[in-house]
Amino acid sequence: MTQAFLDQVEAFAEKTILPAASDWSMGATPDGTIYEKAGQIGLLGMQVPQSFGGLGLDFTTRTAACNILAGVDFGFAMSLVNTHNIALRLSESAPEALSRRYMPSLLSGKISACTALTEPGTGSDFAAVTTKATQTKTGWVLNGEKTWIINGRHAGLSIVYAQCGAVGDGSGIGAFLVDLNVTTVTRYAIDSNFSQTSLGTGGFVLQNVEVPQDAMLIAPGTAFKAILTEINAARTYVAAMCNGMLARATCDAAIYGARRHSFGKPLNAITSWRAGLSAAETALNASQARTAQATDLVNTGQDAQLVAAQAKIDAVTAAQTHLPELLQLMGAEGLRSEHVFCRHIAAAQIAGFTDGATNILKDRVARLTTQKGP
């Protein structure tokens, strides 16, 4: 089952995502039918239990699929896995009626979804969330703003983390399922000189958004811990995605170096050219080994805080360092839109911000290493 599924993912990446990705890197918007094609092969329900309509696969398989998808386009891979994560959370935490209501649309790709943590004034400091959830007789009212959210510009559904107590109290944060199509939600897209379209980056303002009592998926006291656990998984599959980008670029450069001649011999016969490729391959191998360690820890339910953070640091650093070098090995040919180099270079920078910026993660690794001792 697992290998057959990954073979389908590989075919989907090459035949469906790759031809469209060059347009996305220039600002075009992904066609909604591509999400539905992803749903048809189970990408939006990889780890969702079969009893809810998913494939019931493990985290290792999810990570492998993310690696494959990011090899052709990081943004779309992130968009898909974020919708998947909401479906998985519904299967784990939502009342049955609520999960049954939304699950078919999520798994089929008819709607996208997002996790909303980041705010204009806070990112990695989750306890500083200021979006407020006020309890009423019938449920909750949410007020606040979320920004830099993957799928934020088009998601129909979101799990919004909001403070039910005093700002700064991590134990007061709860997680709520919010329909983003209600009139009390105002959304906006976020663009930059790096195209954000396949990521679906955006934000939204919640103004007296009413949700029912059962929309609280994770209660205060447990939500903060839940997001920290989930972020270890996210750091691990983002590391795998960076490895996927670097692996694809390394492979493409190697193929080009074998066929392109300069001064009467192939590029890969030139010592300095080969040294650049070898450096990328060495960094990739080391990063893949660390990511495999983190994947195993997450997959088996062990403490992955330290290794997941290290894996993301290693993978992001390797991608940010060697993707530009591989572009140089390609020469001007690497600038063509049909190649992955330029969009992967941009994506590697974005990856460095997701699920904990690299500088913050380095500080966290230092603290965890000290706590762990020799």
N, C-alpha and C positions, 0 to 999 in steps of 0.2 A: 504493500500500500504506500509506504513512505517514498520509495524510489519512483514508483509510478507517478505519484503526485509531483515530486520534484522535476520529473521529466516534463510534465505538463507545464509547470512553472517556467522551465527553461524555454519551451516552445512559445509560451505566451510572451515572455520577455523579448525574444528575438523577433517574433513575427508581428506582434501587436504594439508593444511599447517602443521598441527601438526605432521603427519607421516614423513614429510620431514625436519622439523625444527632441529631435533637433528643432522642431517648430516650437515646442514648449520652452526651450532654452532661449528663444527669441521673443517670448511673451505670449504665445498662443495659449488658449485654454484647452485642457484635455476634454475630449469628447466624452459625454456621460456614458455612452455605450461601452466604453472601455472598462469602466467600473463594473458594468453588468457582465462583461466577458470574464473579468476576474472572479466575480461571484459564481459563474458557471463552473469553474474548475475548483471552487472551494477555498480560494485565497482569503476570503473574508470570514471564514469560519474554521481556520486551520486547527486551532486548539479548542474551539467550542465543542462541548460534548455532543455526541451523536443524538442524544435524546432531545437536543434543542435544534437539530438540523445541521450541525457542524460535522467536521471530519474526525474530531476527537484525537488529533495527533499531538505530539509532545512539543515542548519548547525547543528542543534541538532541531526539529523539523521547521518550526517557525523561523528560527535563526538562519537555517540554510536557505529557506525561501527568500528571506530578506536579502541575503547575500547575493543571490541570483538576480533578483529584481534591481537592486542598486547597481549592479554591474552595468546596466544600461541606462537607468535614471534613478538617482537617489530620491528625488522629490516625490515621484509617483510611488516608489516603494514605501516611503514614510507615510504618504497619504493613505495607502491601502492598510498598512499595519495599524494605523491609528483608528480607522473604522473597525478593524478586526478586534482591537482591544476593548472597544465599547461593547461589542457583542459578547466578548468573553466575560466582561464584568457583569453584564446583565444576567448571563447564565449562572454566575456565582452568587450575586447579591440581590437581584431584583425579585419582587414578588412574582409569582408565576404569571399572573394576568398581564403584568407590565412587560415582562420579557417576551411573552407570546405576542403581544401587540406589536412590538418593534422588530423582533428578531427576523422575520421573513424579509423585510425591506433592507435590513443591514446585510444579511447574508447574500442577498441577490444583487447588491450594489445599486439598488434603487435610491437609497439615501446614503450619504456619508456621515461620519460622526467624528467627534473630537473630545479630547480631555482638556479642560480649561483650568490651568493653574496660574500661568504668568499674568501679571498685571502691569500697568504703566509704572508703578513704583516698586515692584518686587519681582524677582526672578527665582534664583536658586534658594532664597530664604523663604521657604514655604510657610513658616510660622507667621510671616509678616503679611499674609493675605488680608486684604481689607474688604473684599466683597462680603456683604453682610446678609445673613439669613435670619429672618425674624419669624418666630413661630406664631401662628394664628390658630383660631378654633378649628379650621379645616385643613391646615397644612402649613406652608411656609411662603414668605415673600422674600425675594432676592433682589438686592440692589448692588451694583458695582460694575466694573469694567474688566474684561479680559483681553489681552493683546498678545501678538506674536504666537497665535494658536494655529497649529497645522490643521488644515481643513476649515479654519475659521470663516473663510469667505463663502463657503457653500454648504457647510454641514447642516443637516436637518435636526441633529440631536447632539447633545453634549452632556458630559458629566462635569458639572461645575463644582469646584471646591470653594466653600464659603465659610466664613467665620460665624459661628453661632454664639460665641462668647466675646471675650475681650481681645482686641487685636494684639498679636504677639503671643497668644496662648495656643500652642500647637494642639493641645488636647481639646480645644473648642472648635476645631475645623471639622466640617461634615462634607459629604459628597452627595450632590443632588442631580437627578436626571432632569434635563431641561429641554423642552421642545423649542428650538431656535426659530421656528416659523411664526411664533406668536407675535402680535403687534407691539408688545412691550419690550421686544429685543430689537436693537438697531445694530446691524452688522456693517463691517467695512473691510475692504481688501487692504493688504499691505504689500507694496512692491518696492524694489530696490534696483540697483544696477546689476545685481544678480537676480535673474528671473525667479519669481516666487510662485509661478502659476501651477506647476505640477505638485508643489507642496500645499497649495491652497491656502497660503498664509494670510491670516486676517485677524480680526478681533470683533468684539461685540460689547455693547452696553446693555445692561439689564436694568430696567426701570420699573420697579414694583411688579416683578414677574412672579405670578402666583403659581405654585406647584402643590400638588396634593401631598398628604402625609406620607404615602408610600413612595414618593419620589426621592426620599432620603435613602440612598443605597448603602451608604456607610455612615454610621453614627459618629458623633464627636467622641473622641477617646480612642477610636480605632482607625479613623480615616487617615490621620497623619502617618501612622505606622504602615497602613496599606500602601500609601503613595511612595513611601521610602522603599518598600519591598518591590513595588512595580518598577521603580526607577532603576533598580539593579538589573532587572530584565531588559529595560529599555536601553541602558548603557551598553549592555552586552550585544543586543541586536544592532545597535548603531555602530558598534565596533565591527561587527560582521559586515555591515553595509560599506563601511570605509574600506575594509579588506576586499570586498567585492569590486569596488571602484578601482582600487589599485591593481587588483589581479587582472581586470579587463584591460586597463591601460597598459600594463606590462606585457600582456599577451599580444595586444594590437601592435605595440612598438616592436616586439620581437619578430612578428610576421613582416612588418614593414622593413625592419633592418636586414632581413634575409633576402628581400627581393630588390631593395633600392641600392643601386651602385653609386659609388663616389670614387673618383680617381682610379677607375678600373677594377674595383673590388666591392663586395657587399659591405654595407655599413657595419654589420655585425662582425666583420673581420678587422675593423679598426679598433685598436686597443682602448682608446679613450671612450669610444661609443659603447663598447661592450662593458666597460667598467661602470658606466652610468646605469645600464640595464641591470647588471649584477647587484649593484647597491640597492636598487628598488626590490629585486627579488629577495635579497637577504632580509631587508626590513619587513617585507610582506610575510616571509616565513615565520619570523619572530612574533609578529603581531597575530598571525593566525594561531600560533601555539597558545598565546595568552588568552585569546578569545575562546579557544576550545576549552580552556580551564574554567573560564567564567561560565560558559554555556553548560558545562557539566554540573557546576555548583547550583545554578539556577534550576536546571532540569531535575535535579535530585532533591530540591528543597533545602539546600544547605546555605550557610551564610556566605553571600557573594559580594558583600559591600566593598571589600578591599580589592578583590580580583576584578570585579566588574569595572570599578573606577580605573584601575591600572590598564585594563584591556581597552577602554575607550581612549585613555590618554595615548597609549601606544599606537592604536589604529589611526586616530586623528592625526597624530604627529607624523606617522609614516606617510599618510595620504597627502597632508599639506606639504611635506618635504619633497616627496618624490614625484607627485603628479606634474608639477611644473618642470622638473628635470626630464621627465619622459616626454613632455611636449617639446622641449628643446631637442631631444633626440629625434623627434619626428620632423623637426624643421617646420617651415610654413605649411606643409601638408597637414600637420596636426591641427591647424586652425579651421579646417573645413568642418562645416556643421554636421556632416555625416559621421565624424569621429567623436569619441566621448571625452576627449581631453579637456576642452574648455569648460563644459558643464560640470565635469567631475572636479575640476579645480575650484569652481565656485561652490559646489556642494560640500567639498571638504571644509571650506571655511564655515559654512552654515552648520555642518555637523559638530564643529567645535563649540557651538553655542548651545546645542540641544542637550537636555537632560543633565545640565551642569557644565558650565564653561570650563575650559581646560585649566585655567589658572586656579579656579576654585577647587577643581578635582585634585589638583596637585597638592593643595593645602590639606584636603581631606585625606588623601593617601598618606601624607606625612603624619597626620594625627593618628590614623588607624594603625600605622606601622609602629608608632611609639607606644600605643596602647597594647598592641599585641606583643611587643618585646622581641628579643632575639630568639 
